[in-house]
Structure formats: structure tokens, C-alpha cells
Amino acid sequence: TPEEAGLYPPIIGSVFLIVLVALFTFVFGVGTALYLEEYAPASGPLGTLTRLVNVNISNLAGVPSVVYGLLGLGIFVNINAQLGPIRYAGIGAGVVLTAALTLSLLILPIVIISAQEAIRSVPDSLRQASYGMGATRWQTIRNVVIPRSLPGILTGTILALGRAIGETAPLIMIGAATGLFTAPDGLFSSAAAMPLQIYFWSSRPAEAFQYGVVAAGVVTLLIVLLSMNSVAILVRNKYQQEAY
């Protein structure tokens, strides 16, 4: 009933999801960007392969979210492969880890592209100065490139996470719950998310759902989104001040 509708389980589920998505995309997205910009060859056959990979990453950033939902359904839910003595039958439909991995696939191209642009913005003279002081390539990346590019990387990651927290189609495709009454307590617990819960409420025929509960859910979603973005922006500004 509208009087008993609440957002506590979806809020906790969304927090679980966004923390995992931020962890996965930051590690793999920034790592991929660093390899493509600092280690991948720029000429020869491997250079052609690198350019092809960059073009495909740019194309993947424009793929509709429902396609990533189907990809998550096929990879993380419905796959049945024989891996030695272990029978793998998917992580599970609608659990926290499945949803987080699917949303990570959705925003990973955006994070990679933004991280590449931030890394390219670091002047090459700083790299040459570091090499001139006897630093290795990894020391230059760790002490020069990453600190100078981190504010730009965090900016792109924040924008991508804002998209991830508002997505509904991928969660529908992987079978995320819409009517949980308890918050998830682990990676393999069923998870509900705020946008999916609001979508479910909007389909209810009662006017109290459509004109009261849905509006309250949208306002709550915006408050949570703005709060998380504010914290992320404060962290980004802190690193920006340290870098300059």
C-alpha cells in the first residue's frame, strides 16, 4: 500500500552498488587508460591495434544501456561453462555483485575515455624532466602523471557514477528486485535500487502511488545523488589543490 511504501532497502542497495561500481571502474578504467597512453605502442602493427581499441572504446561509450543489461544477463547470470571440476552457473539474478558488474560494464568506456584525456593533459615536459632526474617509467607515472591527472580522472568518474546510479534498464534485464523489504547484507544478497523501485511504483494504478510516492522517491533519489556527488567533488578538489 502507499502508506507502507519505503525507500530504505533501495537506498542501501544503491549505496552497495555505487561503491562497488566506483571500485571496479576506477581500478580497471584508470589502469586501462594508463596502459593505452603510457605503455601501448604508437606505431607498427601493435600501434594499429591500439588505435583500433581506442576507436572501439569510443563506440562502446554510446551503446544503449539496455544492451549492457543483455550483456550482463548473458555473462553474469545465464552462462553455463565447464571450468575444470567446478560447474559455474552464473553469479545469480538480481544479486548485488551481478548488478554492480553490469553497471560497471556500462560506464567503464566513459571512465576510460575521461582518464585518457586527463592523462594526455599532463605536459610532456614534466615526464621528460622526471626521466632526466633518473626516474623509471613507473616512477614517473606514479609520482608525476597520476597526481597531475587525478582531478580530471575523478571528474569523469563522478559523471559516470551519476549515470550509473540512475540507470533502470540494465537492472531490469538482470532481474533485480523491485519489492524488497530488507536491505542487502552481502555481495550475494538480492538488491533493489532506487530508480528501479520508482519505476515499479509508477506502474501501480493507485493515484497515491503515482502522485505521492513516486514524487517522494524522485526527490529522495536526487538528494542521495547530490549528496554522493558533493562528497566526490570535495575529494576531487582536495587532490586538485595538492596537485597544484
C-alpha positions in Angstrom: 0.0 0.0 0.0 1.2 3.6 -0.5 1.3 4.2 3.3 3.7 1.3 3.7 6.0 2.1 0.8 9.5 3.0 1.7 12.9 3.5 0.2 15.3 2.2 2.9 16.2 -1.1 1.2 16.7 0.5 -2.2 18.8 3.3 -0.7 21.1 0.7 1.0 21.1 -1.3 -2.2 22.1 1.7 -4.3 24.9 2.6 -1.9 26.2 -1.0 -2.1 26.1 -0.8 -5.9 27.7 2.6 -6.3 30.6 1.7 -4.0 31.3 -1.5 -5.9 30.9 0.2 -9.3 33.2 3.0 -8.3 35.8 0.5 -7.1 35.6 -1.7 -10.3 35.6 1.2 -12.8 38.3 3.2 -11.1 40.7 0.3 -10.9 40.1 -1.2 -14.4 39.3 2.1 -16.1 42.3 4.0 -14.9 44.5 1.0 -15.4 43.4 0.6 -19.0 43.8 4.3 -19.7 47.3 4.3 -18.2 48.3 1.3 -20.3 46.9 2.8 -23.6 48.5 6.2 -23.0 51.8 5.3 -21.4 52.7 1.8 -22.4 50.9 0.8 -25.6 53.0 1.2 -28.8 52.0 4.1 -31.1 53.5 2.7 -34.3 53.7 -0.6 -36.2 51.1 -3.4 -36.1 50.6 -3.1 -32.3 50.1 0.7 -32.8 47.3 0.0 -35.3 45.8 -2.4 -32.8 46.0 0.3 -30.1 44.2 2.8 -32.3 41.5 0.2 -33.1 41.0 -0.4 -29.4 40.6 3.3 -28.8 38.0 3.6 -31.6 36.0 0.7 -30.2 36.1 2.1 -26.6 34.7 5.4 -28.0 32.0 3.4 -29.8 31.1 1.5 -26.7 30.5 4.7 -24.8 27.5 5.4 -27.0 25.9 1.9 -26.7 22.4 2.0 -25.2 22.2 0.8 -21.6 19.7 -2.0 -22.3 22.4 -3.7 -24.4 24.7 -3.7 -21.4 21.8 -5.2 -19.5 21.6 -8.0 -22.0 25.4 -8.5 -21.8 25.2 -8.7 -18.0 22.4 -11.2 -18.4 24.4 -13.4 -20.7 27.7 -13.2 -18.9 26.9 -13.0 -15.2 23.5 -14.7 -15.0 22.9 -17.3 -17.8 26.4 -18.5 -18.6 27.0 -22.2 -18.2 30.6 -23.2 -18.8 32.7 -26.1 -17.6 35.7 -24.8 -15.7 37.7 -27.8 -14.7 36.0 -29.6 -11.8 33.8 -26.5 -10.9 30.4 -26.1 -12.5 29.8 -22.4 -13.0 26.1 -21.5 -13.4 26.2 -17.7 -13.1 26.7 -15.4 -10.2 22.9 -15.1 -9.8 20.0 -13.0 -11.0 19.5 -9.7 -9.2 22.2 -10.0 -6.6 24.5 -7.1 -5.6 27.6 -8.4 -7.3 25.8 -9.1 -10.6 24.2 -5.7 -10.7 27.5 -3.9 -9.8 29.4 -5.8 -12.5 26.7 -5.0 -15.1 26.7 -1.3 -14.2 30.5 -1.3 -14.3 30.4 -2.5 -17.9 28.0 0.3 -18.7 30.2 3.2 -17.5 33.7 1.7 -18.0 34.2 3.2 -21.5 33.3 6.6 -20.2 35.8 6.3 -17.3 38.5 5.1 -19.7 37.9 8.0 -22.2 37.9 10.7 -19.4 41.0 9.2 -17.8 42.8 9.2 -21.2 42.0 12.8 -21.7 43.2 13.7 -18.2 46.5 11.8 -18.7 47.0 13.5 -22.1 46.6 16.9 -20.5 49.8 16.3 -18.4 52.6 18.3 -20.2 55.2 16.0 -21.7 57.9 18.3 -20.4 57.1 17.0 -16.9 57.7 13.5 -18.0 61.0 14.4 -19.6 62.1 16.2 -16.5 61.3 13.2 -14.4 63.3 10.9 -16.8 66.1 13.4 -16.7 66.3 13.0 -12.9 66.8 9.3 -13.4 63.2 8.1 -12.7 61.9 5.0 -14.3 58.7 5.0 -16.4 56.6 3.6 -13.5 58.1 6.1 -11.0 57.2 8.9 -13.5 53.7 7.7 -13.8 53.2 7.2 -10.1 54.8 10.5 -9.0 54.1 12.8 -11.9 51.4 11.6 -14.2 48.8 10.3 -11.8 48.9 13.2 -9.3 48.6 15.8 -12.1 45.8 13.9 -13.9 43.9 12.7 -10.8 41.4 15.7 -10.6 40.4 15.1 -14.3 40.1 11.4 -13.7 37.9 11.9 -10.7 35.7 14.4 -12.6 35.0 11.9 -15.3 34.4 9.1 -12.8 31.9 11.3 -10.8 29.9 12.0 -14.0 29.9 8.3 -15.0 28.8 7.2 -11.5 25.9 9.8 -11.7 24.7 7.9 -14.8 25.1 4.5 -13.2 23.0 5.3 -10.1 20.1 6.5 -12.3 20.0 3.5 -14.7 17.0 1.2 -14.7 17.1 -0.9 -17.9 20.2 -3.0 -17.0 18.8 -3.8 -13.6 15.5 -4.9 -15.2 17.4 -7.2 -17.6 19.4 -9.0 -14.9 16.3 -9.5 -12.7 16.9 -7.0 -9.9 14.2 -7.0 -7.2 11.5 -4.3 -7.1 9.8 -5.1 -3.8 12.4 -5.9 -1.1 11.6 -5.2 2.5 15.1 -5.9 3.8 18.4 -4.2 2.9 21.1 -6.4 1.4 23.7 -7.7 3.8 26.4 -9.0 1.4 27.6 -9.3 -2.2 25.3 -12.2 -3.0 22.1 -10.8 -1.4 19.2 -9.7 -3.6 19.4 -6.0 -4.3 16.9 -3.3 -5.1 17.9 0.2 -6.4 16.1 3.5 -6.1 15.4 4.1 -9.8 14.0 0.6 -10.3 11.8 1.0 -7.2 10.5 4.3 -8.5 9.8 2.7 -11.9 7.9 -0.1 -10.2 5.8 2.4 -8.2 4.9 4.4 -11.3 3.2 1.3 -12.8 0.8 0.9 -9.8 -2.7 2.0 -10.5 -3.4 3.8 -7.2 -3.2 7.6 -7.5 -1.4 7.8 -4.2 1.5 5.9 -5.8 1.6 7.9 -9.0 1.2 11.4 -7.5 2.6 11.0 -4.0 5.0 8.0 -3.5 6.7 8.4 -6.9 7.4 12.1 -6.4 8.8 11.4 -2.9 11.0 8.7 -4.4 12.3 11.0 -7.1 13.2 13.7 -4.6 14.9 11.2 -2.4 16.9 9.9 -5.3 18.0 13.4 -6.2 19.1 14.1 -2.6 21.1 10.9 -2.4 22.7 11.6 -5.8 23.6 15.2 -5.0 25.0 14.1 -1.6 27.2 11.4 -3.1 28.4 13.8 -5.9 29.1 16.5 -3.3 31.4 14.2 -1.3 33.1 13.1 -4.5 33.6 16.7 -5.6 35.2 17.5 -2.3 37.6 14.6 -2.6 38.4 15.7 -6.2 39.1 19.4 -5.1 41.3 18.1 -2.3 43.5 16.2 -4.7 43.4 19.2 -7.2 44.8 21.5 -4.6 47.5 19.0 -3.7 48.4 18.6 -7.4 48.9 22.3 -8.0 
